[in-house]
């Protein structure tokens, strides 16, 4: 299949009107969608992605409003909602044998000590920990820890470093 001047002119016209590559291929006839995309690229025709995305987003948001469906919360917003909530149930100290899937499994103390226990609060669905310990266990992505102030190196260590 070769691109004639008439087909190229028709491609430019239909592309400018906002037709999809599939529609253009069907209208021109005898060419594939990929051939249309390739020729449009070689002709440096402007990408229509921006206009399509903008209209599809509007349609999506309108459909959400119509159906009263809330979009799913992202990972960061889930953590923010946990941080805002300050009312945590009291600890329910449990031993390992007493734990089940509904209890928080956050260890408190050192396992070799007699005072060692697990938190025992109600755990969140699909997690092993309660709301409070979930904040410790899962840090939001992209959040960097504050760098602690650099402690001064003792003089005798600094001398060893310099001599090495």
C-alpha positions in Angstrom: 0.0 0.0 0.0 1.4 3.4 -0.9 0.4 6.7 0.4 -0.9 8.9 -2.5 -1.2 12.7 -2.2 -5.0 12.3 -1.9 -4.8 9.8 1.0 -2.2 12.0 2.8 -4.5 15.1 2.4 -7.5 13.1 3.7 -5.4 11.8 6.6 -4.4 15.4 7.5 -8.0 16.6 7.3 -9.5 13.8 9.4 -6.6 13.9 11.9 -7.2 17.6 12.3 -10.9 17.0 13.0 -10.0 14.7 15.9 -10.9 11.3 14.3 -9.2 8.3 15.8 -6.6 6.3 13.8 -9.1 3.4 13.4 -11.8 5.7 12.1 -9.4 7.3 9.6 -8.2 3.9 8.4 -11.8 2.8 7.9 -12.7 6.0 6.0 -9.6 6.0 3.7 -9.9 2.2 3.2 -7.2 -0.3 2.4 -4.9 0.7 5.3 -4.5 -0.3 8.9 -4.8 1.7 12.0 -1.0 1.3 12.6 -0.3 2.6 9.1 -2.3 5.7 9.9 -0.4 6.2 13.2 2.9 5.7 11.5 2.2 8.2 8.7 0.8 10.7 11.1 4.0 10.4 13.1 6.2 10.8 10.0 4.2 13.9 9.0 4.7 15.3 12.5 1.0 15.7 13.0 0.2 16.9 16.6 -0.7 14.2 19.1 -4.3 14.2 20.0 -3.8 12.5 23.4 -4.2 15.7 25.4 -7.7 16.4 24.0 -8.8 12.8 24.4 -7.6 12.5 27.9 -9.2 15.7 29.0 -12.6 14.7 27.6 -12.3 11.1 29.0 -11.4 12.4 32.4 -14.5 14.7 32.4 -16.7 11.8 31.4 -15.1 9.6 34.1 -15.6 12.2 36.8 -19.2 12.9 35.7 -20.0 9.1 35.7 -18.6 9.0 39.3 -20.9 11.8 40.3 -23.9 10.1 38.7 -23.2 6.8 40.4 -22.2 8.4 43.8 -19.1 6.2 43.8 -16.1 7.5 45.7 -12.7 6.9 44.0 -10.4 4.6 46.0 -8.1 6.4 48.4 -4.4 6.3 47.7 -1.8 4.8 50.1 -0.8 8.3 51.3 -4.3 9.5 52.0 -5.0 6.3 54.0 -2.1 7.0 56.3 -3.1 10.6 56.7 -6.6 9.6 57.8 -5.0 7.3 60.4 -2.8 10.1 61.7 -5.7 12.4 62.1 -7.6 9.9 64.2 -6.3 10.2 67.8 -8.8 7.8 69.5 -7.0 4.5 69.8 -8.5 1.6 71.8 -6.5 0.7 75.0 -3.9 -2.0 74.8 -5.0 -5.6 75.5 -1.8 -7.3 76.5 -1.7 -10.9 75.1 0.7 -13.8 75.0 1.6 -15.5 71.7 -0.8 -18.4 72.4 -3.7 -16.0 72.9 -3.3 -14.2 69.5 -5.6 -14.7 66.6 -6.0 -13.0 63.2 -8.1 -10.2 64.8 -5.5 -9.1 67.2 -2.6 -6.7 66.8 0.7 -8.6 66.7 3.0 -5.7 67.6 5.6 -7.0 70.1 6.2 -4.9 73.2 9.4 -5.4 75.2 12.1 -8.0 74.6 11.1 -11.7 74.1 13.6 -12.9 76.7 11.9 -10.8 79.4 8.9 -11.9 81.5 7.1 -8.6 80.9 7.1 -9.3 77.1 3.6 -9.2 75.4 1.8 -8.4 72.2 -0.4 -5.3 71.8 -3.7 -7.2 71.4 -5.8 -4.3 70.0 -8.1 -5.0 67.1 -6.1 -5.3 63.9 -7.2 -3.6 60.7 -8.5 -5.8 57.9 -5.7 -7.2 55.7 -3.0 -6.1 58.3 -1.4 -7.7 61.3 -1.4 -4.5 63.3 -3.8 -2.0 64.9 -4.1 1.6 63.6 -1.4 2.9 65.9 1.2 0.3 65.2 0.4 0.4 61.5 1.7 4.0 61.5 5.0 2.7 62.8 5.2 -0.4 60.6 4.3 1.2 57.2 5.8 4.5 56.3 4.3 6.4 53.4 6.3 6.1 50.2 8.6 9.1 49.5 8.7 10.3 53.0 12.3 10.6 54.2 13.3 10.4 57.8 14.7 13.6 59.3 18.4 13.3 59.5 19.6 13.3 63.0 22.2 15.9 63.9 25.7 14.5 63.4 27.2 13.5 66.6 30.8 14.6 67.3 33.4 11.9 66.8 35.5 11.3 69.9 39.0 12.7 69.6 40.8 9.3 69.9 38.7 7.9 67.0 39.4 11.0 64.8 43.2 10.5 65.4 42.9 6.9 64.3 41.1 8.0 61.2 43.7 10.6 60.3 46.6 8.2 60.9 45.0 5.5 58.7 
